[in-house]
Amino acid sequence: MGIGVFGGTFDPPHIGHLVASLRCIEALGLSKVIFVPCFVPPHKLKYPISPYDVRVKMVKLAIQGVDEFEVSRIEEKLPTPSYTVNTLEFLRQRYNDLFLLVGTDQAKVFSEWHDYERLFDLARVVVFPRGGTSWDEVPSWVKERVQYVDFPPLVVSATYIRCLAKEGKSLKFLVPPLVEAFVRENNLYKEGNYV
């Protein structure tokens, strides 16, 4: 059975990540999805992000009790910045049947990914709907090379969640309860406070 690979900053992980992963497991018959928090996100080098250990901890809390989900710290062992192609090459040493899970927002700009052509050799690329970007916006050359898993997208973003946390507002129903508790206990996303 195939293995899904879901990379991202996960700052914080939210219900949109979890629901999309579950829908992909169901649609594709995957045995599990591996969440890979990005060690040094190349597209966010100029932006403040929470420390890697904090983001890994939040993913672990988010997926706790879900047997089909696991988290991997492999990117801290790989060259930086963290490119998906390097992550997949590393995972291919262990797994033969990889499925790279990508939202429509990223599929829309797939040609901007580092060594994107190589990604198709390393994994089957699967695109799922992401609120704010439709399947229609994905370039035709991408559509021809990927599998699309359709479901009603949840309109939720980590940026919005960080704004709510900064203002001291509730994160209930946007992130799992353990993640919300962690954010609150550590005053995460308050002005200049990334733990």
N, C-alpha and C positions, 0 to 999 in steps of 0.2 A: 504494500500500500504506500501511497505517496506521502511525502512530508512537506507541509507548508512552511514557508519561511516568510516571516512578517517583520521587516525592519522598520525602524523609526526612532525618533528622539524620545518619544513616550514621556513627555514632560508637561502634564502627567498622562499616564495611560487612562483611557476612558471607555465608556460603554460602546462607543462607535468601533473602537479597535476589537473589542471582545465579540460583538455581534457579527461584524464582518468576518472574523476568523471562524466563528461557528457556522455561518452560512456557507463558507467555502469548504469546510470539512464535510458538511452535509451534501453539497452539490457535487463535490469531486471524489467523495469517498476517501478522504485523507485519513491517515492513522493519527496524525497530530499536527499541530502548528507550533513552530518554534519562534518565539518572540526574540528578536535580536536588537536590544537597545544599541543605538549608534554611539560608538566611543567618542569619535571626533567628527560630528556631522559637517561635511564639506560645504553644505549650503547654509550653515548657520555659524560660520567662523566669526562673524562680526556681531553676533547676538549673544546676550547672556543666556545660559542654560544651566539647569541644575547639574551638580556634579554627577558623574557617571554612576557611582555607588548608590546615590539617592534614587536615580531613575531606575536602576536595576531592582532596588528594594521595592519601589512602587509597582513595578511589573510583577514581581513575586507576590505581592499582596493582592494585586488585581486578579491573578489567575489561581490563587490558592483554592484548592479543592476541585479544580477542573482537570481531570486526568488527561484530556486531549491537548492540554496546553503545557508548554514548558518555556523557560527562559534560558538564553545562552549568553555567556560573557565572552564569546570568542573574539569579538572585535578588539578587545583590549590587548590581544596577543598579535594582532595584525598591523601592517604599516598604516600610518595616518597621513592624510585624513582617511576616514573610514569609507571605503567604496564598496558598494554591494557586490561588484564583480569579485573582489578579493574574499569576501565573506562566503559567496557561493563556491568559489574554488576550494576553500577550506572545508566547507560542508560536504562537497562531493567526495572527499576522501573517506567519508563515513556513510553517506547516503547516495544511492543511485538515482532515485526518482524524486527530484525536488520540484516544488511548485512555488514560484516567487509571487507573493500576493501584493498587488499594487492597486491603490485607489485611482479613480479616474483623474484626479487632480495631478497625480504623478505620471500617469499614462499619457496625459496631454502634452507633457514636456519630456517625454522619454528620450528624445534625441539629445537632450542636455546631460543625460547621465554619463558618467565616466565609462568608457568602453562598452556602451550599451549593446552593441552587436554581439559581443561575447556572452551577454546574459542569456541570449536565446540558445546558446550551445550548452549552458550549464544547468538551465532549469526551464520548465514550462512556465511561461508568464501568464498569470491569471489577473484579470482586472475586475474590480468590484466597484459599485457606485459609491461615490463620496459626495456628500451634500455640498452644493456650490459648484460642482463641475459635472456635466452630463456626459453620457457615452457619446453623444453627437459631437462633442468637442474634441474627442480623441482622434488624432490623424488616421486616415484610412490605412496607411502602411502599418500602423501599430495594430489596428483592428484585425488586419489580415493574419497577424502572427501571434495573437493571444487568444485566450479563452475568456469569455465574459460570463461572470456569475451575477445575475440580476436579482435584486431584491430592493425593497424601499429603503433608501439610505436614511440614516439618522443624522440630523443636522446638529452636529456637536463638534467643537474643536478645542484643542488644548489651549489655544490662545484665549478663547472665551472663558475657559475654566480658570486660567491664571488670572484673568481680570476679575472674575468673581472672588477668587481667593484673596486677591490684593485688597478688595473692598470689604472683606470679611463676610461675604454672603455665602449662603448654603451651596454646597456642591452635590447635594442629595439628588439621586437619580441620574447624575452625569458621570460619576465615577463610582466604583464599588465602595461600600462603607469603610473597608479597611484602608483604602487609599485616601478617602476623605479624612479619616481620623489621623493618618500619618501627616497629611498636609497641615492640618490644624495643630497637631502636637509640635510640629517643627516650624510653625509660622512660615511655611514655604510660600513663595511668591509675594511676600510682603516686600515693600520697597527695598531693593538691594539685598534681600535676604534669600539666598539660594542654598541654605544650610551649609 
